[in-house]
Amino acid sequence: MKARIFIGGLSLLSLSVAQAALDNASVRLADTVVTGTGFEVASLMSPGSVTRIGEEEIRRRSLADVADLFRDLPGVVLSDSDTPGMKRISIRGESSRRVTIRIDGQTVTDHTDYGTPLLIDPAMIERVEVVRGPASVINGSNAIGGVVNIITRRGSDVPLETYVGGGYYSATQGYRSNAGLSGSSGGFDYRLSLSRSEHGDRRTRGYGELDNSAYDNESAALHLGYRRANHYVAFKAERFDMSAGSWVEPQPGSEFNLDFPRRDQRHYALFYEATDLSPVLKKLSANAYRRTVDRDFNNNVLTQVPPVTVVVDNNSLDEQLTRGLGVQAELELFAEQTTLIGLEYMDDVLDSDKFGSTTRITPVGTVVTPASASQKADQQTLSAFAQQQWQFAENWTAYLGGRYYRVDSELARSTERTAIDSDDERVLGSLGLVYSPAPHWALRANLAQGYSYPTLAQLYSVSPARERIFYGNPDLKPERARVMELGWRYEVPQVTADVVLFHTIAKDYIDRQQIDTTPDGYLPPGNAALEQWQYTNVNEAKTSGLEVSLEWRPDWLVQPHAAVSLSRREFDYGNGYSTWDSGLPTATGTLGLRSYVQLGRVSNEFDFFVRGASGAERKGADRSVEDREGGYATLNLAWTLDYQERVSARLLLGNLLNRSYRPLDELPGLKRHIDTEITLTF
């Protein structure tokens, strides 16, 4: 029913857009993007499905969490694995493990089984670019679902500018405060940002208050830059510390608790950029970075089968060290045609220590069995890539790309299995085609490949969870994907439209299967009652869909907008069983009406919108239902106020009808709530 409502609303809006297109064909200056091609092109001319979220749009959003920036993009779904404050991005049904996260073009890796969380102060962000669909030729490994590239802010264009801000979020009784200063003078530019937020347990309509769902974080970031003629160098440093609980839905006969008391991140980066070095070398850029992530993870399980009680306590301490280098050049080997060449190197080292105990309480006594383990693993990735822009005829532009990968992984030390290594070499390609007979619209076709090498956890780890223990598999093959897209973009002052049809085929999916005996090379578990599971390549997935973004800006009091995704996804488990119940909602999206009101020097924007999704069900390889959630729709009202770019205030009235809902792979939705934020700039 909700899917039909979305389609009906979209059809009405499309008819209105078509009329506006006939009435007004003047050109609107397009934004530029770099993530889809590796070099700057107009959004209209990008061969892939790229969405840009600019600085003004970020300012208009109420953001308790930076991931909320992406909630209304077609094809994008958020997940948090029941851990608030650590939201992740899923694109076109691909889990966050298969989505590449980049900050200023540098890949952020996470070798857990969940994928990379979005952890950054929203005040640091200048713009965000999101590529939907496989994009590993330009953006590196893991870009099977897509890419999120966050570009951070540099110094302001005045000698000194300061800001202070704060927010309150009623559903968690949380707050966020931030402050910073920035400026530029004599070729130098700088920015310093500080932020802190604390959130209590989440309050929901159907589940009440969620125990152990509180979280807090604090961050500090520094940017220093210097420009001389056509050369620019910059240093960036960031610290982001957080702690979070994890809500677990109660189950009869057992208690299960998860905590992340510490996830501390440190990031240091150097950047160099030069332009117009010669008639052939138009741009040269290089970067180097070092990132550490220190994680502390606890899980406790209490199971009671009278007269026996079993308590399992596990604590994991790990440090991930990532070092990376990148260099790329934009050449003009042919007149007005850009050639991009580049080289990237990344080294991930994961050092883990685990401690635990199993306590068995019976009428005859108590037995405590301690356990400990240690492991160190390393993964090095070297890749070289090239992309050629080719305008081979009037109105026609092609983009041809290729990338070579070399990945080497090694288990250097482990108390749980013998040392071992693995490696892979791969060549990927892409081909994009754009036809633009007029400056305000374009048709595009795109063929691209995605590639995701197994994480260190999937290759080598031993991870207990509840009544199970999971083993890595050093024989895993990389996951691969390819996408075929057809799209249309249209942009004039009154209308922006982007429509895309896509079909993605992904193979060698990594999943977990139950096994009868301990895998070769591993030590048997200390608790013989644990179910044994291992990572293995078992899945193939085919996804087809339609994504639509529309904005109509007539000279009316209200202006309609829509962002809708309709998609189907089939899992083939390789055991003779396939299913369309893959956990992907058939319909997701947002429909709304915006209104802009100018009162003297005060600009006001009102957005009255519905956000929703159809129900979804996920079945496993044994045909059992692993997860199921119903469809939902929430009614919301947002108000943004700006006064001369000095005072900015935002108010969100969320879930106005106080609906009870829970998106798949997310915590239960917030009850009716109010979010307020204000920023003062001096």
GIWOHU-V464593 format. One record per residue. N is the residue number from 1. PHI is phi in whole degrees, -180 to 180 (none if undefined). NEAR is the number of other ideal C-beta (glycine too) atoms within 12 Angstrom. D_FIRST is the distance of its C-alpha to the first C-alpha in whole Angstrom. Layout:
[[N;PHI;NEAR;D_FIRST] [N;PHI;NEAR;D_FIRST]]
This chain:
[[1;none;16;0] [2;-65;29;4] [3;-63;27;5] [4;-67;15;5] [5;-64;22;6] [6;-59;34;9] [7;-64;24;10] [8;-63;18;11] [9;-64;31;12] [10;-65;34;14] [11;-63;19;15] [12;-62;19;17] [13;-66;34;19] [14;-64;27;20] [15;-62;17;22] [16;-66;28;23] [17;-63;36;24] [18;-60;20;26] [19;-66;16;28] [20;-63;30;29] [21;-63;27;30] [22;-72;14;33] [23;-76;18;34] [24;-144;22;35] [25;-117;18;36] [26;-73;16;38] [27;-93;19;38] [28;-108;23;37] [29;-64;14;39] [30;-84;28;37] [31;-71;27;36] [32;-110;22;38] [33;-135;34;37] [34;-125;35;39] [35;-68;41;37] [36;-75;47;35] [37;-117;46;39] [38;93;46;41] [39;-139;37;43] [40;-73;27;42] [41;-138;35;40] [42;-64;28;38] [43;-53;39;34] [44;-61;36;34] [45;-101;38;36] [46;-73;44;35] [47;-76;47;34] [48;-104;51;31] [49;-88;50;28] [50;-120;49;30] [51;-117;41;28] [52;-108;38;31] [53;-110;37;31] [54;-85;22;34] [55;-62;25;36] [56;-65;19;35] [57;-67;28;31] [58;-63;33;32] [59;-64;33;34] [60;-80;32;31] [61;-89;36;29] [62;-90;38;30] [63;-126;38;30] [64;-67;38;31] [65;-144;41;31] [66;-61;39;31] [67;-63;39;28] [68;-65;34;26] [69;-57;35;27] [70;-100;40;25] [71;-63;39;22] [72;-105;38;20] [73;-87;39;21] [74;-63;41;19] [75;84;48;19] [76;-108;46;21] [77;-130;43;20] [78;-94;37;23] [79;-140;37;24] [80;-136;38;27] [81;50;30;28] [82;66;36;28] [83;-119;37;31] [84;-66;44;30] [85;86;40;32] [86;-130;41;32] [87;-72;40;29] [88;-130;39;28] [89;-109;48;26] [90;-113;46;24] [91;-125;49;24] [92;52;51;21] [93;84;44;21] [94;-81;44;25] [95;-65;39;26] [96;-64;39;28] [97;-63;38;31] [98;-108;45;31] [99;-123;51;30] [100;-85;45;34] [101;-107;44;35] [102;-125;42;37] [103;-122;41;39] [104;55;41;42] [105;82;37;41] [106;-100;37;42] [107;-71;40;40] [108;-103;40;39] [109;-103;42;39] [110;-150;33;38] [111;-94;38;40] [112;-81;32;38] [113;-88;28;35] [114;-101;33;32] [115;104;39;33] [116;-85;43;34] [117;-77;39;33] [118;-93;41;33] [119;-125;42;36] [120;-162;42;37] [121;-69;40;38] [122;-57;42;36] [123;-67;40;39] [124;-82;40;41] [125;-89;36;38] [126;-88;30;39] [127;-160;31;36] [128;-134;43;33] [129;-122;44;32] [130;-121;47;30] [131;-101;51;30] [132;-101;49;27] [133;109;57;28] [134;-53;51;31] [135;-151;56;34] [136;-78;47;37] [137;-67;48;39] [138;-97;52;40] [139;-112;48;38] [140;88;46;40] [141;-65;47;38] [142;82;46;35] [143;-82;50;33] [144;-87;48;31] [145;-78;47;28] [146;159;52;29] [147;-138;49;32] [148;-118;48;32] [149;-115;39;35] [150;-99;38;36] [151;-103;32;39] [152;-87;39;41] [153;-81;37;43] [154;-100;34;47] [155;-71;33;49] [156;-77;27;49] [157;-94;14;51] [158;-123;17;53] [159;-60;16;56] [160;-149;20;54] [161;-140;25;51] [162;-125;23;49] [163;-146;32;46] [164;-136;25;45] [165;-153;34;42] [166;-159;26;40] [167;-151;36;37] [168;-132;28;35] [169;-131;33;32] [170;-68;26;31] [171;-69;32;29] [172;-117;36;32] [173;48;21;34] [174;-106;34;35] [175;-142;25;37] [176;-139;38;38] [177;-130;27;41] [178;-150;33;43] [179;-157;26;46] [180;-172;35;47] [181;-144;27;50] [182;-156;34;50] [183;175;25;53] [184;-157;25;55] [185;-168;18;58] [186;58;13;61] [187;92;16;59] [188;-93;22;57] [189;-141;31;54] [190;-151;31;52] [191;-158;38;49] [192;-129;31;49] [193;-130;38;46] [194;-131;27;46] [195;-153;38;43] [196;-151;26;42] [197;-143;39;39] [198;-137;27;38] [199;-132;35;35] [200;-85;25;35] [201;-62;27;33] [202;-72;41;29] [203;-107;34;28] [204;-124;30;24] [205;-78;26;22] [206;-98;23;22] [207;-109;24;25] [208;71;17;27] [209;-85;22;30] [210;-86;35;30] [211;-63;25;33] [212;61;31;35] [213;-112;38;32] [214;-78;30;35] [215;-156;41;36] [216;-150;28;39] [217;-153;39;40] [218;-147;27;43] [219;-147;36;44] [220;-143;29;46] [221;-141;40;47] [222;-133;30;49] [223;-128;37;50] [224;-130;27;53] [225;-135;33;54] [226;-145;24;57] [227;-118;23;57] [228;-133;14;60] [229;55;11;60] [230;-100;16;57] [231;-116;21;57] [232;-141;28;55] [233;-126;25;55] [234;-149;32;53] [235;-124;28;52] [236;-128;39;49] [237;-137;27;49] [238;-145;38;46] [239;-126;30;46] [240;-139;38;43] [241;-115;30;43] [242;-148;38;40] [243;-141;30;40] [244;-154;40;37] [245;-89;33;36] [246;-147;34;33] [247;-75;33;31] [248;-124;27;31] [249;-63;24;28] [250;-59;16;31] [251;-129;14;32] [252;-60;10;34] [253;84;16;38] [254;-152;21;38] [255;-127;24;37] [256;-135;30;36] [257;-125;27;37] [258;-125;32;37] [259;-144;30;39] [260;-121;41;39] [261;-65;26;42] [262;-154;25;43] [263;-143;39;42] [264;-106;28;44] [265;-121;38;44] [266;-127;26;47] [267;-140;38;47] [268;-130;27;50] [269;-146;36;50] [270;-118;29;52] [271;-133;33;51] [272;-137;26;53] [273;-146;30;52] [274;-137;24;55] [275;-125;20;54] [276;53;16;56] [277;-77;19;59] [278;-163;16;60] [279;-60;10;59] [280;-97;19;57] [281;-89;22;56] [282;-85;27;54] [283;-156;31;52] [284;-131;28;53] [285;-137;35;51] [286;-148;28;51] [287;-152;34;50] [288;-143;29;51] [289;-152;35;49] [290;-140;27;50] [291;-133;37;47] [292;-123;27;47] [293;-131;39;45] [294;-104;28;46] [295;-122;36;44] [296;-127;27;44] [297;-132;36;42] [298;-122;27;42] [299;-140;33;40] [300;-132;28;41] [301;-126;32;40] [302;-119;26;42] [303;-122;26;41] [304;-122;18;43] [305;-129;16;44] [306;-46;11;47] [307;-97;12;49] [308;-108;20;49] [309;-123;22;47] [310;-121;31;46] [311;-120;27;46] [312;-116;36;45] [313;-115;26;46] [314;-132;36;45] [315;-133;28;46] [316;-123;37;45] [317;-120;28;47] [318;-142;36;47] [319;-127;27;48] [320;-110;37;46] [321;-111;29;48] [322;-122;36;47] [323;-125;29;50] [324;-144;35;49] [325;-136;27;50] [326;-151;35;49] [327;-146;27;51] [328;-149;35;50] [329;-132;30;51] [330;-105;34;50] [331;-115;25;52] [332;-119;22;53] [333;-75;21;55] [334;-126;14;54] [335;-55;12;54] [336;57;12;51] [337;-123;23;49] [338;-91;35;48] [339;-114;30;49] [340;-111;38;47] [341;-131;30;49] [342;-160;36;49] [343;-140;26;50] [344;-134;39;48] [345;-135;29;49] [346;-144;38;47] [347;-128;29;49] [348;-109;40;47] [349;-122;30;49] [350;-117;41;47] [351;-116;27;50] [352;-124;38;48] [353;-131;26;50] [354;-127;32;49] [355;-134;22;50] [356;-168;33;49] [357;-156;24;50] [358;-120;30;49] [359;-111;24;51] [360;-113;25;51] [361;-110;20;52] [362;-131;15;53] [363;-59;10;56] [364;-95;9;59] [365;150;11;58] [366;-121;16;56] [367;-122;17;56] [368;-113;17;55] [369;-115;20;54] [370;-79;18;54] [371;-151;28;52] [372;-154;20;53] [373;-155;31;52] [374;-144;24;52] [375;-155;37;51] [376;-138;27;51] [377;-136;41;50] [378;-137;31;50] [379;-137;39;48] [380;-115;30;49] [381;-126;40;47] [382;-119;28;49] [383;-145;38;47] [384;-128;27;48] [385;-141;38;46] [386;-149;32;47] [387;-143;40;44] [388;-119;31;46] [389;-88;36;45] [390;-141;24;46] [391;-91;22;46] [392;-87;17;47] [393;-158;13;46] [394;-59;9;46] [395;78;18;42] [396;-116;22;41] [397;-133;33;41] [398;-113;28;41] [399;-129;40;41] [400;-114;29;42] [401;-134;40;42] [402;-152;27;44] [403;-147;39;44] [404;-107;26;46] [405;-116;35;46] [406;-135;23;48] [407;-121;36;47] [408;-126;25;50] [409;-120;37;49] [410;-146;26;51] [411;-91;35;51] [412;-81;22;55] [413;-152;22;55] [414;-162;31;53] [415;-93;21;54] [416;-113;35;52] [417;-161;28;52] [418;-73;18;55] [419;-64;20;55] [420;-161;26;53] [421;-137;21;52] [422;-153;29;49] [423;-155;25;49] [424;-159;31;47] [425;-125;19;47] [426;-155;30;45] [427;-121;21;44] [428;-119;36;41] [429;-140;27;41] [430;-150;42;38] [431;-144;28;38] [432;-121;43;36] [433;-139;32;37] [434;-126;38;36] [435;-116;26;37] [436;-133;30;37] [437;-76;14;39] [438;-139;18;39] [439;-71;20;39] [440;-112;27;35] [441;-152;30;33] [442;-154;34;33] [443;-104;28;32] [444;-141;41;32] [445;-134;28;32] [446;-146;41;32] [447;-120;32;34] [448;-147;47;34] [449;-118;37;35] [450;-123;50;34] [451;-151;42;37] [452;-140;45;36] [453;-80;42;40] [454;-57;38;39] [455;-74;38;40] [456;-63;45;43] [457;-65;38;41] [458;-68;41;40] [459;-82;42;43] [460;-131;44;46] [461;-77;40;44] [462;-128;43;44] [463;-130;38;42] [464;-80;35;41] [465;-154;27;38] [466;55;27;38] [467;-93;26;39] [468;-122;26;39] [469;-135;37;41] [470;-112;34;40] [471;-110;40;43] [472;-72;39;43] [473;-141;36;43] [474;-69;34;46] [475;-95;26;45] [476;-61;35;41] [477;-94;27;41] [478;-65;36;39] [479;-80;40;35] [480;-133;35;35] [481;-153;44;32] [482;-143;31;32] [483;-128;46;29] [484;-123;30;29] [485;-130;43;28] [486;-130;29;28] [487;-140;40;27] [488;-139;31;28] [489;-122;40;29] [490;-143;38;30] [491;-150;37;31] [492;-135;29;33] [493;-54;22;34] [494;-95;30;31] [495;-140;35;28] [496;-129;34;28] [497;-140;36;25] [498;-143;40;25] [499;-128;34;23] [500;-142;41;23] [501;-107;28;22] [502;-142;42;24] [503;-142;28;25] [504;-119;43;26] [505;-119;30;28] [506;-119;38;30] [507;-130;27;32] [508;59;31;35] [509;-57;39;32] [510;-95;37;34] [511;-140;35;33] [512;-118;31;34] [513;-128;27;36] [514;-73;23;38] [515;-126;22;41] [516;-89;10;44] [517;-131;13;47] [518;-63;22;48] [519;-62;30;47] [520;-57;16;51] [521;93;22;52] [522;-102;30;51] [523;-81;19;52] [524;-62;18;51] [525;-67;30;49] [526;-67;25;51] [527;-105;28;49] [528;-68;14;49] [529;-81;21;46] [530;-71;30;43] [531;-72;22;41] [532;-104;28;42] [533;-130;33;39] [534;-143;36;40] [535;-69;36;38] [536;-157;30;38] [537;-84;26;36] [538;-130;31;34] [539;-105;36;31] [540;-134;29;29] [541;-133;42;26] [542;-125;30;24] [543;-128;44;22] [544;-128;28;20] [545;-168;37;18] [546;-128;34;18] [547;-123;41;19] [548;-135;41;19] [549;-125;42;21] [550;-137;39;22] [551;-135;33;24] [552;-120;36;25] [553;-119;27;29] [554;-73;26;30] [555;-82;13;33] [556;-116;15;30] [557;-69;13;30] [558;-122;21;26] [559;-130;30;25] [560;-73;35;22] [561;-148;36;21] [562;-153;40;18] [563;-142;40;18] [564;-133;44;15] [565;-128;46;15] [566;-120;33;13] [567;-152;43;15] [568;-133;29;16] [569;-138;41;19] [570;-113;26;22] [571;-97;33;24] [572;-117;24;27] [573;-83;26;30] [574;78;19;33] [575;-114;18;33] [576;92;11;32] [577;-119;20;28] [578;-132;21;26] [579;-152;29;22] [580;-87;23;19] [581;-85;28;18] [582;-106;38;20] [583;90;36;18] [584;-96;43;16] [585;-62;41;13] [586;-65;34;11] [587;-132;39;10] [588;-139;44;12] [589;162;43;14] [590;-137;39;15] [591;-126;37;15] [592;-158;32;18] [593;-128;29;21] [594;-108;30;25] [595;-140;25;28] [596;-116;24;32] [597;-130;18;35] [598;-104;13;38] [599;-118;12;41] [600;64;10;44] [601;-95;13;44] [602;-103;20;41] [603;-98;25;38] [604;-124;24;34] [605;-128;32;31] [606;-116;26;28] [607;-134;35;24] [608;-108;25;21] [609;-142;33;18] [610;-110;33;15] [611;-121;40;15] [612;-162;38;12] [613;-156;41;11] [614;-76;32;8] [615;-69;27;10] [616;-147;36;13] [617;-137;26;16] [618;-122;27;20] [619;-112;23;22] [620;-89;25;26] [621;-65;27;29] [622;-93;16;30] [623;74;17;26] [624;-80;16;26] [625;-82;16;22] [626;-87;22;24] [627;-160;25;21] [628;-154;18;17] [629;-139;30;15] [630;-82;24;12] [631;-73;29;9] [632;-156;32;11] [633;-151;32;11] [634;-119;35;15] [635;-103;25;17] [636;-140;36;20] [637;-135;30;23] [638;-120;36;26] [639;-131;30;29] [640;-122;34;32] [641;-125;30;36] [642;-131;27;39] [643;-123;20;42] [644;51;14;44] [645;58;21;43] [646;-110;20;45] [647;-125;23;42] [648;-130;35;39] [649;-131;29;36] [650;-135;37;33] [651;-134;29;31] [652;-121;37;27] [653;-103;27;25] [654;-98;36;22] [655;51;33;20] [656;-58;23;21] [657;-88;20;19] [658;57;21;20] [659;-77;28;17] [660;-97;21;18] [661;-157;32;16] [662;-149;31;18] [663;-64;34;17] [664;-60;38;18] [665;70;33;22] [666;-127;38;22] [667;-64;42;24] [668;-53;33;22] [669;-67;37;20] [670;-66;45;23] [671;-72;27;23] [672;-52;24;23] [673;-149;32;26] [674;-126;29;29] [675;-114;37;30] [676;-130;29;33] [677;-143;38;35] [678;-144;28;38] [679;-132;36;41] [680;-114;22;44] [681;-118;25;46] [682;-122;20;50]]
